[in-house]
Amino acid sequence: MSEAIERVELVITGKVQGVFFRQSALGEAQRLGLLGYVRNLSDGSVEAVVEGAVEAVNAFEAWCRRGPIFARVEEVQARRGPPRGEFRTFRVER
């Protein structure tokens, strides 16, 4: 039986830009074997879209709720859905 795969789109608000959030998220996503991207949004928030094993996606979301050491996460909005299979890697978008 194959492992369940999920997609989650996250918007993280708080002090999340200029604190190595994207680079730290890249390392966490790679460690968990996830595909997708992370990027800064113009309103000061960070968006991350990940696909992978449900357990890994949940672990990444939990990490985003804490963030790296210098971040101060205030809120994480999450929208789950079926994977689209559009990613081959996890990357930081500029």
PDB file of N, CA, C and O in Angstrom:
ATOM      1  N   MET A   1       0.843  -1.187   0.000  1.00  0.00           N
ATOM      2  CA  MET A   1       0.000   0.000   0.000  1.00  0.00           C
ATOM      3  C   MET A   1       0.884   1.245   0.000  1.00  0.00           C
ATOM      4  O   MET A   1       1.853   1.316   0.756  1.00  0.00           O
ATOM      5  N   SER A   2       0.558   2.223  -0.841  1.00  0.00           N
ATOM      6  CA  SER A   2       1.379   3.428  -0.940  1.00  0.00           C
ATOM      7  C   SER A   2       1.033   4.410   0.176  1.00  0.00           C
ATOM      8  O   SER A   2      -0.068   4.394   0.727  1.00  0.00           O
ATOM      9  N   GLU A   3       1.992   5.251   0.488  1.00  0.00           N
ATOM     10  CA  GLU A   3       1.827   6.241   1.538  1.00  0.00           C
ATOM     11  C   GLU A   3       0.919   7.376   1.063  1.00  0.00           C
ATOM     12  O   GLU A   3       1.006   7.801  -0.089  1.00  0.00           O
ATOM     13  N   ALA A   4       0.058   7.862   1.942  1.00  0.00           N
ATOM     14  CA  ALA A   4      -0.844   8.957   1.590  1.00  0.00           C
ATOM     15  C   ALA A   4      -0.048  10.241   1.371  1.00  0.00           C
ATOM     16  O   ALA A   4       0.838  10.580   2.156  1.00  0.00           O
ATOM     17  N   ILE A   5      -0.376  10.945   0.295  1.00  0.00           N
ATOM     18  CA  ILE A   5       0.289  12.187  -0.073  1.00  0.00           C
ATOM     19  C   ILE A   5      -0.709  13.330   0.056  1.00  0.00           C
ATOM     20  O   ILE A   5      -1.888  13.180  -0.266  1.00  0.00           O
ATOM     21  N   GLU A   6      -0.222  14.475   0.532  1.00  0.00           N
ATOM     22  CA  GLU A   6      -1.093  15.614   0.781  1.00  0.00           C
ATOM     23  C   GLU A   6      -0.398  16.897   0.316  1.00  0.00           C
ATOM     24  O   GLU A   6       0.823  16.941   0.161  1.00  0.00           O
ATOM     25  N   ARG A   7      -1.190  17.919   0.103  1.00  0.00           N
ATOM     26  CA  ARG A   7      -0.693  19.261  -0.227  1.00  0.00           C
ATOM     27  C   ARG A   7      -1.230  20.215   0.824  1.00  0.00           C
ATOM     28  O   ARG A   7      -2.384  20.107   1.240  1.00  0.00           O
ATOM     29  N   VAL A   8      -0.386  21.155   1.256  1.00  0.00           N
ATOM     30  CA  VAL A   8      -0.855  22.216   2.133  1.00  0.00           C
ATOM     31  C   VAL A   8      -0.235  23.528   1.667  1.00  0.00           C
ATOM     32  O   VAL A   8       0.951  23.604   1.346  1.00  0.00           O
ATOM     33  N   GLU A   9      -1.070  24.551   1.642  1.00  0.00           N
ATOM     34  CA  GLU A   9      -0.646  25.910   1.302  1.00  0.00           C
ATOM     35  C   GLU A   9      -0.708  26.716   2.589  1.00  0.00           C
ATOM     36  O   GLU A   9      -1.762  26.821   3.216  1.00  0.00           O
ATOM     37  N   LEU A  10       0.431  27.285   2.980  1.00  0.00           N
ATOM     38  CA  LEU A  10       0.551  27.987   4.251  1.00  0.00           C
ATOM     39  C   LEU A  10       0.861  29.462   4.022  1.00  0.00           C
ATOM     40  O   LEU A  10       1.641  29.806   3.134  1.00  0.00           O
ATOM     41  N   VAL A  11       0.258  30.321   4.815  1.00  0.00           N
ATOM     42  CA  VAL A  11       0.632  31.739   4.861  1.00  0.00           C
ATOM     43  C   VAL A  11       0.972  32.017   6.318  1.00  0.00           C
ATOM     44  O   VAL A  11       0.140  31.869   7.212  1.00  0.00           O
ATOM     45  N   ILE A  12       2.229  32.428   6.532  1.00  0.00           N
ATOM     46  CA  ILE A  12       2.759  32.626   7.874  1.00  0.00           C
ATOM     47  C   ILE A  12       2.936  34.122   8.098  1.00  0.00           C
ATOM     48  O   ILE A  12       3.593  34.797   7.306  1.00  0.00           O
ATOM     49  N   THR A  13       2.354  34.640   9.173  1.00  0.00           N
ATOM     50  CA  THR A  13       2.458  36.072   9.464  1.00  0.00           C
ATOM     51  C   THR A  13       3.179  36.283  10.790  1.00  0.00           C
ATOM     52  O   THR A  13       3.267  35.382  11.624  1.00  0.00           O
ATOM     53  N   GLY A  14       3.687  37.489  10.957  1.00  0.00           N
ATOM     54  CA  GLY A  14       4.451  37.862  12.139  1.00  0.00           C
ATOM     55  C   GLY A  14       5.783  38.430  11.683  1.00  0.00           C
ATOM     56  O   GLY A  14       5.891  38.983  10.588  1.00  0.00           O
ATOM     57  N   LYS A  15       6.788  38.294  12.520  1.00  0.00           N
ATOM     58  CA  LYS A  15       8.143  38.704  12.129  1.00  0.00           C
ATOM     59  C   LYS A  15       8.779  37.500  11.435  1.00  0.00           C
ATOM     60  O   LYS A  15       9.470  36.692  12.056  1.00  0.00           O
ATOM     61  N   VAL A  16       8.523  37.405  10.122  1.00  0.00           N
ATOM     62  CA  VAL A  16       8.943  36.215   9.380  1.00  0.00           C
ATOM     63  C   VAL A  16       9.792  36.543   8.150  1.00  0.00           C
ATOM     64  O   VAL A  16      10.235  35.637   7.445  1.00  0.00           O
ATOM     65  N   GLN A  17      10.018  37.815   7.892  1.00  0.00           N
ATOM     66  CA  GLN A  17      10.933  38.206   6.816  1.00  0.00           C
ATOM     67  C   GLN A  17      12.167  38.831   7.442  1.00  0.00           C
ATOM     68  O   GLN A  17      12.082  39.543   8.442  1.00  0.00           O
ATOM     69  N   GLY A  18      13.326  38.552   6.832  1.00  0.00           N
ATOM     70  CA  GLY A  18      14.578  39.079   7.360  1.00  0.00           C
ATOM     71  C   GLY A  18      15.110  38.304   8.547  1.00  0.00           C
ATOM     72  O   GLY A  18      15.984  38.789   9.265  1.00  0.00           O
ATOM     73  N   VAL A  19      14.590  37.102   8.763  1.00  0.00           N
ATOM     74  CA  VAL A  19      15.012  36.273   9.905  1.00  0.00           C
ATOM     75  C   VAL A  19      15.409  34.860   9.445  1.00  0.00           C
ATOM     76  O   VAL A  19      15.387  33.916  10.235  1.00  0.00           O
ATOM     77  N   PHE A  20      15.767  34.727   8.177  1.00  0.00           N
ATOM     78  CA  PHE A  20      16.180  33.448   7.583  1.00  0.00           C
ATOM     79  C   PHE A  20      15.062  32.404   7.574  1.00  0.00           C
ATOM     80  O   PHE A  20      15.322  31.202   7.601  1.00  0.00           O
ATOM     81  N   PHE A  21      13.814  32.879   7.534  1.00  0.00           N
ATOM     82  CA  PHE A  21      12.693  31.942   7.526  1.00  0.00           C
ATOM     83  C   PHE A  21      12.720  31.065   6.281  1.00  0.00           C
ATOM     84  O   PHE A  21      12.594  29.845   6.378  1.00  0.00           O
ATOM     85  N   ARG A  22      12.885  31.679   5.113  1.00  0.00           N
ATOM     86  CA  ARG A  22      12.846  30.902   3.868  1.00  0.00           C
ATOM     87  C   ARG A  22      13.977  29.880   3.806  1.00  0.00           C
ATOM     88  O   ARG A  22      13.750  28.723   3.453  1.00  0.00           O
ATOM     89  N   GLN A  23      15.183  30.299   4.144  1.00  0.00           N
ATOM     90  CA  GLN A  23      16.320  29.378   4.079  1.00  0.00           C
ATOM     91  C   GLN A  23      16.158  28.252   5.094  1.00  0.00           C
ATOM     92  O   GLN A  23      16.481  27.100   4.804  1.00  0.00           O
ATOM     93  N   SER A  24      15.663  28.581   6.274  1.00  0.00           N
ATOM     94  CA  SER A  24      15.422  27.553   7.289  1.00  0.00           C
ATOM     95  C   SER A  24      14.314  26.600   6.861  1.00  0.00           C
ATOM     96  O   SER A  24      14.396  25.396   7.105  1.00  0.00           O
ATOM     97  N   ALA A  25      13.276  27.141   6.221  1.00  0.00           N
ATOM     98  CA  ALA A  25      12.177  26.304   5.719  1.00  0.00           C
ATOM     99  C   ALA A  25      12.676  25.360   4.640  1.00  0.00           C
ATOM    100  O   ALA A  25      12.245  24.208   4.567  1.00  0.00           O
ATOM    101  N   LEU A  26      13.586  25.847   3.798  1.00  0.00           N
ATOM    102  CA  LEU A  26      14.186  24.994   2.769  1.00  0.00           C
ATOM    103  C   LEU A  26      14.864  23.789   3.412  1.00  0.00           C
ATOM    104  O   LEU A  26      14.644  22.654   2.990  1.00  0.00           O
ATOM    105  N   GLY A  27      15.678  24.029   4.419  1.00  0.00           N
ATOM    106  CA  GLY A  27      16.360  22.926   5.099  1.00  0.00           C
ATOM    107  C   GLY A  27      15.394  21.953   5.745  1.00  0.00           C
ATOM    108  O   GLY A  27      15.588  20.739   5.679  1.00  0.00           O
ATOM    109  N   GLU A  28      14.354  22.483   6.369  1.00  0.00           N
ATOM    110  CA  GLU A  28      13.356  21.626   7.034  1.00  0.00           C
ATOM    111  C   GLU A  28      12.595  20.797   6.012  1.00  0.00           C
ATOM    112  O   GLU A  28      12.387  19.600   6.216  1.00  0.00           O
ATOM    113  N   ALA A  29      12.180  21.416   4.919  1.00  0.00           N
ATOM    114  CA  ALA A  29      11.441  20.690   3.877  1.00  0.00           C
ATOM    115  C   ALA A  29      12.308  19.600   3.256  1.00  0.00           C
ATOM    116  O   ALA A  29      11.828  18.493   3.010  1.00  0.00           O
ATOM    117  N   GLN A  30      13.570  19.901   3.003  1.00  0.00           N
ATOM    118  CA  GLN A  30      14.468  18.901   2.433  1.00  0.00           C
ATOM    119  C   GLN A  30      14.680  17.756   3.414  1.00  0.00           C
ATOM    120  O   GLN A  30      14.702  16.592   3.014  1.00  0.00           O
ATOM    121  N   ARG A  31      14.835  18.077   4.688  1.00  0.00           N
ATOM    122  CA  ARG A  31      15.006  17.046   5.720  1.00  0.00           C
ATOM    123  C   ARG A  31      13.804  16.108   5.763  1.00  0.00           C
ATOM    124  O   ARG A  31      13.948  14.905   5.984  1.00  0.00           O
ATOM    125  N   LEU A  32      12.609  16.678   5.548  1.00  0.00           N
ATOM    126  CA  LEU A  32      11.370  15.896   5.603  1.00  0.00           C
ATOM    127  C   LEU A  32      11.016  15.240   4.265  1.00  0.00           C
ATOM    128  O   LEU A  32      10.058  14.470   4.190  1.00  0.00           O
ATOM    129  N   GLY A  33      11.773  15.536   3.222  1.00  0.00           N
ATOM    130  CA  GLY A  33      11.507  14.935   1.916  1.00  0.00           C
ATOM    131  C   GLY A  33      10.310  15.540   1.197  1.00  0.00           C
ATOM    132  O   GLY A  33       9.624  14.851   0.442  1.00  0.00           O
ATOM    133  N   LEU A  34      10.056  16.822   1.425  1.00  0.00           N
ATOM    134  CA  LEU A  34       8.905  17.486   0.820  1.00  0.00           C
ATOM    135  C   LEU A  34       9.278  18.195  -0.476  1.00  0.00           C
ATOM    136  O   LEU A  34      10.441  18.523  -0.711  1.00  0.00           O
ATOM    137  N   LEU A  35       8.281  18.420  -1.300  1.00  0.00           N
ATOM    138  CA  LEU A  35       8.419  19.161  -2.550  1.00  0.00           C
ATOM    139  C   LEU A  35       7.593  20.432  -2.441  1.00  0.00           C
ATOM    140  O   LEU A  35       6.602  20.473  -1.711  1.00  0.00           O
ATOM    141  N   GLY A  36       8.001  21.483  -3.174  1.00  0.00           N
ATOM    142  CA  GLY A  36       7.222  22.716  -3.178  1.00  0.00           C
ATOM    143  C   GLY A  36       8.109  23.936  -3.192  1.00  0.00           C
ATOM    144  O   GLY A  36       9.192  23.928  -3.777  1.00  0.00           O
ATOM    145  N   TYR A  37       7.634  25.006  -2.532  1.00  0.00           N
ATOM    146  CA  TYR A  37       8.398  26.251  -2.497  1.00  0.00           C
ATOM    147  C   TYR A  37       8.030  27.079  -1.277  1.00  0.00           C
ATOM    148  O   TYR A  37       7.023  26.838  -0.612  1.00  0.00           O
ATOM    149  N   VAL A  38       8.877  28.059  -1.008  1.00  0.00           N
ATOM    150  CA  VAL A  38       8.611  29.061   0.018  1.00  0.00           C
ATOM    151  C   VAL A  38       9.015  30.407  -0.581  1.00  0.00           C
ATOM    152  O   VAL A  38       9.998  30.495  -1.316  1.00  0.00           O
ATOM    153  N   ARG A  39       8.245  31.464  -0.260  1.00  0.00           N
ATOM    154  CA  ARG A  39       8.570  32.792  -0.781  1.00  0.00           C
ATOM    155  C   ARG A  39       8.008  33.866   0.133  1.00  0.00           C
ATOM    156  O   ARG A  39       7.048  33.646   0.871  1.00  0.00           O
ATOM    157  N   ASN A  40       8.639  35.046   0.063  1.00  0.00           N
ATOM    158  CA  ASN A  40       8.126  36.218   0.768  1.00  0.00           C
ATOM    159  C   ASN A  40       6.976  36.811  -0.032  1.00  0.00           C
ATOM    160  O   ASN A  40       6.995  36.805  -1.263  1.00  0.00           O
ATOM    161  N   LEU A  41       5.981  37.318   0.671  1.00  0.00           N
ATOM    162  CA  LEU A  41       4.886  38.037   0.041  1.00  0.00           C
ATOM    163  C   LEU A  41       5.044  39.525   0.330  1.00  0.00           C
ATOM    164  O   LEU A  41       5.695  39.914   1.300  1.00  0.00           O
ATOM    165  N   SER A  42       4.448  40.341  -0.510  1.00  0.00           N
ATOM    166  CA  SER A  42       4.629  41.793  -0.408  1.00  0.00           C
ATOM    167  C   SER A  42       4.058  42.393   0.878  1.00  0.00           C
ATOM    168  O   SER A  42       4.439  43.500   1.260  1.00  0.00           O
ATOM    169  N   ASP A  43       3.159  41.685   1.545  1.00  0.00           N
ATOM    170  CA  ASP A  43       2.573  42.216   2.786  1.00  0.00           C
ATOM    171  C   ASP A  43       3.402  41.884   4.026  1.00  0.00           C
ATOM    172  O   ASP A  43       2.980  42.177   5.145  1.00  0.00           O
ATOM    173  N   GLY A  44       4.582  41.274   3.839  1.00  0.00           N
ATOM    174  CA  GLY A  44       5.449  40.941   4.968  1.00  0.00           C
ATOM    175  C   GLY A  44       5.286  39.521   5.474  1.00  0.00           C
ATOM    176  O   GLY A  44       6.007  39.101   6.379  1.00  0.00           O
ATOM    177  N   SER A  45       4.359  38.783   4.911  1.00  0.00           N
ATOM    178  CA  SER A  45       4.165  37.389   5.309  1.00  0.00           C
ATOM    179  C   SER A  45       5.012  36.473   4.423  1.00  0.00           C
ATOM    180  O   SER A  45       5.655  36.923   3.474  1.00  0.00           O
ATOM    181  N   VAL A  46       4.998  35.196   4.751  1.00  0.00           N
ATOM    182  CA  VAL A  46       5.696  34.175   3.975  1.00  0.00           C
ATOM    183  C   VAL A  46       4.674  33.138   3.541  1.00  0.00           C
ATOM    184  O   VAL A  46       3.806  32.736   4.316  1.00  0.00           O
ATOM    185  N   GLU A  47       4.792  32.711   2.288  1.00  0.00           N
ATOM    186  CA  GLU A  47       3.933  31.652   1.751  1.00  0.00           C
ATOM    187  C   GLU A  47       4.785  30.416   1.520  1.00  0.00           C
ATOM    188  O   GLU A  47       5.896  30.502   0.997  1.00  0.00           O
ATOM    189  N   ALA A  48       4.254  29.265   1.916  1.00  0.00           N
ATOM    190  CA  ALA A  48       4.909  27.995   1.629  1.00  0.00           C
ATOM    191  C   ALA A  48       3.855  27.046   1.086  1.00  0.00           C
ATOM    192  O   ALA A  48       2.751  26.955   1.622  1.00  0.00           O
ATOM    193  N   VAL A  49       4.201  26.346   0.028  1.00  0.00           N
ATOM    194  CA  VAL A  49       3.334  25.317  -0.541  1.00  0.00           C
ATOM    195  C   VAL A  49       4.146  24.036  -0.554  1.00  0.00           C
ATOM    196  O   VAL A  49       5.218  23.984  -1.157  1.00  0.00           O
ATOM    197  N   VAL A  50       3.643  22.999   0.109  1.00  0.00           N
ATOM    198  CA  VAL A  50       4.376  21.745   0.186  1.00  0.00           C
ATOM    199  C   VAL A  50       3.485  20.563  -0.175  1.00  0.00           C
ATOM    200  O   VAL A  50       2.278  20.566   0.069  1.00  0.00           O
ATOM    201  N   GLU A  51       4.117  19.556  -0.762  1.00  0.00           N
ATOM    202  CA  GLU A  51       3.465  18.289  -1.038  1.00  0.00           C
ATOM    203  C   GLU A  51       4.375  17.174  -0.556  1.00  0.00           C
ATOM    204  O   GLU A  51       5.598  17.246  -0.674  1.00  0.00           O
ATOM    205  N   GLY A  52       3.746  16.142  -0.012  1.00  0.00           N
ATOM    206  CA  GLY A  52       4.519  15.001   0.449  1.00  0.00           C
ATOM    207  C   GLY A  52       3.683  14.114   1.346  1.00  0.00           C
ATOM    208  O   GLY A  52       2.463  14.256   1.428  1.00  0.00           O
ATOM    209  N   ALA A  53       4.354  13.204   2.013  1.00  0.00           N
ATOM    210  CA  ALA A  53       3.690  12.293   2.943  1.00  0.00           C
ATOM    211  C   ALA A  53       2.968  13.101   4.017  1.00  0.00           C
ATOM    212  O   ALA A  53       3.486  14.105   4.504  1.00  0.00           O
ATOM    213  N   VAL A  54       1.776  12.657   4.378  1.00  0.00           N
ATOM    214  CA  VAL A  54       0.940  13.381   5.343  1.00  0.00           C
ATOM    215  C   VAL A  54       1.714  13.691   6.622  1.00  0.00           C
ATOM    216  O   VAL A  54       1.661  14.816   7.119  1.00  0.00           O
ATOM    217  N   GLU A  55       2.425  12.714   7.152  1.00  0.00           N
ATOM    218  CA  GLU A  55       3.179  12.913   8.394  1.00  0.00           C
ATOM    219  C   GLU A  55       4.245  14.006   8.227  1.00  0.00           C
ATOM    220  O   GLU A  55       4.439  14.825   9.125  1.00  0.00           O
ATOM    221  N   ALA A  56       4.930  14.018   7.088  1.00  0.00           N
ATOM    222  CA  ALA A  56       5.960  15.029   6.824  1.00  0.00           C
ATOM    223  C   ALA A  56       5.336  16.410   6.642  1.00  0.00           C
ATOM    224  O   ALA A  56       5.872  17.404   7.131  1.00  0.00           O
ATOM    225  N   VAL A  57       4.209  16.474   5.943  1.00  0.00           N
ATOM    226  CA  VAL A  57       3.507  17.751   5.750  1.00  0.00           C
ATOM    227  C   VAL A  57       3.074  18.311   7.107  1.00  0.00           C
ATOM    228  O   VAL A  57       3.216  19.507   7.363  1.00  0.00           O
ATOM    229  N   ASN A  58       2.551  17.452   7.964  1.00  0.00           N
ATOM    230  CA  ASN A  58       2.135  17.890   9.300  1.00  0.00           C
ATOM    231  C   ASN A  58       3.325  18.391  10.113  1.00  0.00           C
ATOM    232  O   ASN A  58       3.213  19.385  10.831  1.00  0.00           O
ATOM    233  N   ALA A  59       4.463  17.710  10.005  1.00  0.00           N
ATOM    234  CA  ALA A  59       5.669  18.121  10.730  1.00  0.00           C
ATOM    235  C   ALA A  59       6.163  19.477  10.222  1.00  0.00           C
ATOM    236  O   ALA A  59       6.601  20.314  11.011  1.00  0.00           O
ATOM    237  N   PHE A  60       6.092  19.694   8.906  1.00  0.00           N
ATOM    238  CA  PHE A  60       6.510  20.979   8.339  1.00  0.00           C
ATOM    239  C   PHE A  60       5.589  22.099   8.818  1.00  0.00           C
ATOM    240  O   PHE A  60       6.055  23.180   9.177  1.00  0.00           O
ATOM    241  N   GLU A  61       4.301  21.843   8.821  1.00  0.00           N
ATOM    242  CA  GLU A  61       3.358  22.860   9.305  1.00  0.00           C
ATOM    243  C   GLU A  61       3.642  23.194  10.766  1.00  0.00           C
ATOM    244  O   GLU A  61       3.617  24.364  11.146  1.00  0.00           O
ATOM    245  N   ALA A  62       3.910  22.194  11.580  1.00  0.00           N
ATOM    246  CA  ALA A  62       4.227  22.429  12.988  1.00  0.00           C
ATOM    247  C   ALA A  62       5.503  23.265  13.109  1.00  0.00           C
ATOM    248  O   ALA A  62       5.584  24.158  13.953  1.00  0.00           O
ATOM    249  N   TRP A  63       6.500  22.974  12.265  1.00  0.00           N
ATOM    250  CA  TRP A  63       7.732  23.765  12.273  1.00  0.00           C
ATOM    251  C   TRP A  63       7.424  25.220  11.911  1.00  0.00           C
ATOM    252  O   TRP A  63       7.949  26.138  12.540  1.00  0.00           O
ATOM    253  N   CYS A  64       6.582  25.434  10.907  1.00  0.00           N
ATOM    254  CA  CYS A  64       6.228  26.796  10.478  1.00  0.00           C
ATOM    255  C   CYS A  64       5.547  27.569  11.596  1.00  0.00           C
ATOM    256  O   CYS A  64       5.662  28.793  11.650  1.00  0.00           O
ATOM    257  N   ARG A  65       4.854  26.897  12.472  1.00  0.00           N
ATOM    258  CA  ARG A  65       4.184  27.569  13.584  1.00  0.00           C
ATOM    259  C   ARG A  65       5.198  28.075  14.619  1.00  0.00           C
ATOM    260  O   ARG A  65       4.878  28.944  15.430  1.00  0.00           O
ATOM    261  N   ARG A  66       6.423  27.527  14.588  1.00  0.00           N
ATOM    262  CA  ARG A  66       7.513  27.992  15.464  1.00  0.00           C
ATOM    263  C   ARG A  66       8.470  28.886  14.687  1.00  0.00           C
ATOM    264  O   ARG A  66       8.824  29.976  15.137  1.00  0.00           O
ATOM    265  N   GLY A  67       8.888  28.407  13.508  1.00  0.00           N
ATOM    266  CA  GLY A  67       9.850  29.128  12.686  1.00  0.00           C
ATOM    267  C   GLY A  67      11.257  29.031  13.236  1.00  0.00           C
ATOM    268  O   GLY A  67      11.492  28.386  14.258  1.00  0.00           O
ATOM    269  N   PRO A  68      12.199  29.681  12.547  1.00  0.00           N
ATOM    270  CA  PRO A  68      13.578  29.693  13.033  1.00  0.00           C
ATOM    271  C   PRO A  68      13.709  30.570  14.270  1.00  0.00           C
ATOM    272  O   PRO A  68      12.767  31.268  14.646  1.00  0.00           O
ATOM    273  N   ILE A  69      14.855  30.535  14.888  1.00  0.00           N
ATOM    274  CA  ILE A  69      15.063  31.154  16.198  1.00  0.00           C
ATOM    275  C   ILE A  69      14.716  32.647  16.258  1.00  0.00           C
ATOM    276  O   ILE A  69      14.186  33.106  17.269  1.00  0.00           O
ATOM    277  N   PHE A  70      15.002  33.410  15.205  1.00  0.00           N
ATOM    278  CA  PHE A  70      14.770  34.858  15.249  1.00  0.00           C
ATOM    279  C   PHE A  70      13.374  35.263  14.764  1.00  0.00           C
ATOM    280  O   PHE A  70      13.018  36.441  14.810  1.00  0.00           O
ATOM    281  N   ALA A  71      12.600  34.306  14.306  1.00  0.00           N
ATOM    282  CA  ALA A  71      11.237  34.609  13.844  1.00  0.00           C
ATOM    283  C   ALA A  71      10.295  34.739  15.040  1.00  0.00           C
ATOM    284  O   ALA A  71      10.551  34.215  16.124  1.00  0.00           O
ATOM    285  N   ARG A  72       9.210  35.449  14.805  1.00  0.00           N
ATOM    286  CA  ARG A  72       8.129  35.530  15.786  1.00  0.00           C
ATOM    287  C   ARG A  72       6.836  35.289  15.015  1.00  0.00           C
ATOM    288  O   ARG A  72       6.240  36.226  14.482  1.00  0.00           O
ATOM    289  N   VAL A  73       6.414  34.057  14.957  1.00  0.00           N
ATOM    290  CA  VAL A  73       5.229  33.680  14.200  1.00  0.00           C
ATOM    291  C   VAL A  73       3.988  34.059  14.992  1.00  0.00           C
ATOM    292  O   VAL A  73       3.838  33.692  16.158  1.00  0.00           O
ATOM    293  N   GLU A  74       3.099  34.803  14.335  1.00  0.00           N
ATOM    294  CA  GLU A  74       1.848  35.209  14.982  1.00  0.00           C
ATOM    295  C   GLU A  74       0.690  34.314  14.561  1.00  0.00           C
ATOM    296  O   GLU A  74      -0.167  33.969  15.375  1.00  0.00           O
ATOM    297  N   GLU A  75       0.668  33.937  13.275  1.00  0.00           N
ATOM    298  CA  GLU A  75      -0.454  33.137  12.771  1.00  0.00           C
ATOM    299  C   GLU A  75      -0.005  32.328  11.568  1.00  0.00           C
ATOM    300  O   GLU A  75       0.850  32.759  10.795  1.00  0.00           O
ATOM    301  N   VAL A  76      -0.594  31.153  11.421  1.00  0.00           N
ATOM    302  CA  VAL A  76      -0.383  30.332  10.232  1.00  0.00           C
ATOM    303  C   VAL A  76      -1.750  29.936   9.702  1.00  0.00           C
ATOM    304  O   VAL A  76      -2.527  29.274  10.389  1.00  0.00           O
ATOM    305  N   GLN A  77      -2.034  30.346   8.480  1.00  0.00           N
ATOM    306  CA  GLN A  77      -3.258  29.921   7.806  1.00  0.00           C
ATOM    307  C   GLN A  77      -2.888  28.742   6.916  1.00  0.00           C
ATOM    308  O   GLN A  77      -1.914  28.807   6.166  1.00  0.00           O
ATOM    309  N   ALA A  78      -3.657  27.675   6.996  1.00  0.00           N
ATOM    310  CA  ALA A  78      -3.354  26.467   6.225  1.00  0.00           C
ATOM    311  C   ALA A  78      -4.564  26.052   5.403  1.00  0.00           C
ATOM    312  O   ALA A  78      -5.694  26.018   5.891  1.00  0.00           O
ATOM    313  N   ARG A  79      -4.296  25.741   4.150  1.00  0.00           N
ATOM    314  CA  ARG A  79      -5.340  25.217   3.261  1.00  0.00           C
ATOM    315  C   ARG A  79      -4.824  23.904   2.688  1.00  0.00           C
ATOM    316  O   ARG A  79      -3.816  23.871   1.983  1.00  0.00           O
ATOM    317  N   ARG A  80      -5.527  22.831   2.999  1.00  0.00           N
ATOM    318  CA  ARG A  80      -5.124  21.499   2.554  1.00  0.00           C
ATOM    319  C   ARG A  80      -5.888  21.089   1.304  1.00  0.00           C
ATOM    320  O   ARG A  80      -7.000  21.551   1.048  1.00  0.00           O
ATOM    321  N   GLY A  81      -5.266  20.219   0.545  1.00  0.00           N
ATOM    322  CA  GLY A  81      -5.919  19.727  -0.653  1.00  0.00           C
ATOM    323  C   GLY A  81      -5.154  18.561  -1.240  1.00  0.00           C
ATOM    324  O   GLY A  81      -4.120  18.152  -0.712  1.00  0.00           O
ATOM    325  N   PRO A  82      -5.667  18.033  -2.328  1.00  0.00           N
ATOM    326  CA  PRO A  82      -4.985  16.913  -2.972  1.00  0.00           C
ATOM    327  C   PRO A  82      -3.709  17.399  -3.670  1.00  0.00           C
ATOM    328  O   PRO A  82      -3.659  18.529  -4.157  1.00  0.00           O
ATOM    329  N   PRO A  83      -2.694  16.559  -3.716  1.00  0.00           N
ATOM    330  CA  PRO A  83      -1.462  16.960  -4.396  1.00  0.00           C
ATOM    331  C   PRO A  83      -1.704  17.143  -5.890  1.00  0.00           C
ATOM    332  O   PRO A  83      -2.544  16.470  -6.486  1.00  0.00           O
ATOM    333  N   ARG A  84      -0.953  18.064  -6.478  1.00  0.00           N
ATOM    334  CA  ARG A  84      -1.054  18.317  -7.918  1.00  0.00           C
ATOM    335  C   ARG A  84       0.113  17.698  -8.682  1.00  0.00           C
ATOM    336  O   ARG A  84       0.059  17.564  -9.904  1.00  0.00           O
ATOM    337  N   GLY A  85       1.165  17.321  -7.963  1.00  0.00           N
ATOM    338  CA  GLY A  85       2.316  16.702  -8.601  1.00  0.00           C
ATOM    339  C   GLY A  85       3.115  17.642  -9.479  1.00  0.00           C
ATOM    340  O   GLY A  85       3.767  17.196 -10.423  1.00  0.00           O
ATOM    341  N   GLU A  86       3.079  18.931  -9.189  1.00  0.00           N
ATOM    342  CA  GLU A  86       3.739  19.926 -10.046  1.00  0.00           C
ATOM    343  C   GLU A  86       5.183  20.211  -9.654  1.00  0.00           C
ATOM    344  O   GLU A  86       5.885  20.911 -10.384  1.00  0.00           O
ATOM    345  N   PHE A  87       5.643  19.686  -8.521  1.00  0.00           N
ATOM    346  CA  PHE A  87       6.981  20.003  -8.020  1.00  0.00           C
ATOM    347  C   PHE A  87       7.922  18.817  -8.166  1.00  0.00           C
ATOM    348  O   PHE A  87       7.507  17.663  -8.064  1.00  0.00           O
ATOM    349  N   ARG A  88       9.194  19.117  -8.406  1.00  0.00           N
ATOM    350  CA  ARG A  88      10.243  18.092  -8.473  1.00  0.00           C
ATOM    351  C   ARG A  88      11.246  18.252  -7.340  1.00  0.00           C
ATOM    352  O   ARG A  88      11.982  17.323  -7.005  1.00  0.00           O
ATOM    353  N   THR A  89      11.263  19.464  -6.750  1.00  0.00           N
ATOM    354  CA  THR A  89      12.181  19.787  -5.660  1.00  0.00           C
ATOM    355  C   THR A  89      11.459  20.711  -4.696  1.00  0.00           C
ATOM    356  O   THR A  89      10.287  21.037  -4.887  1.00  0.00           O
ATOM    357  N   PHE A  90      12.174  21.129  -3.655  1.00  0.00           N
ATOM    358  CA  PHE A  90      11.693  22.222  -2.807  1.00  0.00           C
ATOM    359  C   PHE A  90      12.647  23.375  -3.031  1.00  0.00           C
ATOM    360  O   PHE A  90      13.864  23.190  -3.000  1.00  0.00           O
ATOM    361  N   ARG A  91      12.109  24.566  -3.256  1.00  0.00           N
ATOM    362  CA  ARG A  91      12.964  25.705  -3.595  1.00  0.00           C
ATOM    363  C   ARG A  91      12.498  26.984  -2.891  1.00  0.00           C
ATOM    364  O   ARG A  91      11.352  27.112  -2.459  1.00  0.00           O
ATOM    365  N   VAL A  92      13.433  27.910  -2.799  1.00  0.00           N
ATOM    366  CA  VAL A  92      13.135  29.257  -2.321  1.00  0.00           C
ATOM    367  C   VAL A  92      12.864  30.088  -3.559  1.00  0.00           C
ATOM    368  O   VAL A  92      13.716  30.184  -4.442  1.00  0.00           O
ATOM    369  N   GLU A  93      11.687  30.688  -3.633  1.00  0.00           N
ATOM    370  CA  GLU A  93      11.356  31.584  -4.740  1.00  0.00           C
ATOM    371  C   GLU A  93      11.649  33.003  -4.318  1.00  0.00           C
ATOM    372  O   GLU A  93      11.429  33.388  -3.169  1.00  0.00           O
ATOM    373  N   ARG A  94      12.144  33.769  -5.256  1.00  0.00           N
ATOM    374  CA  ARG A  94      12.489  35.165  -4.983  1.00  0.00           C
ATOM    375  C   ARG A  94      11.411  36.082  -5.492  1.00  0.00           C
ATOM    376  O   ARG A  94      11.521  37.300  -5.355  1.00  0.00           O
TER     377      ARG A  94
END
